[in-house]
Amino acid sequence: MPSTKALRERRGQLRNRFKEIIDRAEGEDRDITADEQRELNKINDDDIELKNRIDRQEDLSRRELEDSQPINRRGSGFSDWGQPGNVSTEASALDLTVSAFVKNA
């Protein structure tokens, strides 16, 4: 499997080729030809494919990194205040909000 760096380099090559075609047509003060349009379409399709592959590899890397990190548990010595999905913290915050509301009512 090619690295994300290699895939990004390939995208850069595609972008350069895309620019060359456009610049050549503009430099000659003309519209692009049918052949050039087909090549631009192919470059665009290849670019989308490469971007999707990069996104998948980066998503996998992120997931692997998350899986390698310790999970914060209450009483573990790590602060988990405000962490999304932390039911105990969210419940405590809700209890404080309700208590403050009742006192002010």
Helices and strands as residue ranges (DSSP letters): H 4-27, H 34-68, H 87-104
